[in-house]
Amino acid sequence: MKQMAITLIDEAVAHGARMHKACAVLGITDRTLRRWRGADTLTDRRKGAARQASAQALSVQEREQILAICNSAEHQSLPPSQIVPRLADQGIYIASESSFYRVLRAQDQVHHRGRAATPHVPERPQAWMATAPGQVWSWDITFLPAAVRGEFYRLYLVLDVFSRMIVGWEIYHNESAEHAAALIGKACLRHHIR
């Protein structure tokens, strides 16, 4: 293809065309043409250029064999990172783990196959917006180190989201829903919130 472009440009220049205009018609620059003429080979060595198939490339039969193994009842719920070692334990080698992934990706089978559970997408929590103090409170439990190594106190803290004011806090030895309910109840009474 490059040789054909060089020949066409030479013919155009021989018939009176300007070189840079003839190059522009083919979508190249005259600098590219000079580089092609000075090169020892006209094969495209750019990254991502079309290349001939490698001698080590998997054949169509090997690709079909990989798909058959991955979709078999024994392996349909397993990823290639588990299939390839299991086959190796049986003395069977078809292709590398990355080749298994490449074949599955080409067939859009990298996602969950067989009985593999789909990932659980948790629901986003409801968003609350405060425009004044006393509208939205947030609470949390923080561990505080005790004098004895490995033991912790629990700091229960209630915070007003708008003003960042601490509206209630207490320290306990353990976590329980009763402690949290009592703290929030006391904070509501203290700040006159029903």
C-alpha positions, 0 to 999 in steps of 0.5 A: 500500500505504501509502495502504491502511494509512492508510485502514484505520487511519483506519477502525479509529480511527473505529470506536473503536480506539486508534491505536497498537493499530491501527498495531501490527496492521499492524506499524507504529508511530504515529510511522511513520503520522504520517510517512506522513501528512506526506510529500509522496509515499508512495513508499518511498525506503529503501535496498534498497526494491523499485523499478521497473525502470530504463529503462536496464536490460538486456532479456531479449534483451540478457542472453541475448546476453551469456550466448551470447557468454560461453559461445561457443567463442571466449570461454568461457575468458575473464573479462568483463574480457577479453571486453568489450575484445575485442568493442570492438576488433571495434567491438561494444558490448553492455554494460559489463564490470560488466553482463557480470559482473552477468549471469554472477553471476545465472546462477552463471557467474562461476566458471571456465568453459570450459578455464580451470583451477580454482585449485590449493588447496595441501595444508596442511602436517602439524602437529607438536606438541612437548611437550619439547625435542628432539622437533621441530626447524625450519630455515630459510635467511636472507639476510645482507647482505655488504660488497658491494652486492647480494651476500648470505650464507646463514644456515642455522639449525636451531631447537628448536621447544619451547625455541626454542634454536638447535641448529645454524647455519652460513653459506654463500655459496650455497643447496644441499641438501648444505649443509642436510643437513650442518648437520642431520647435525652438529646431530643428532650434537651433540645425540645424536639418531638 
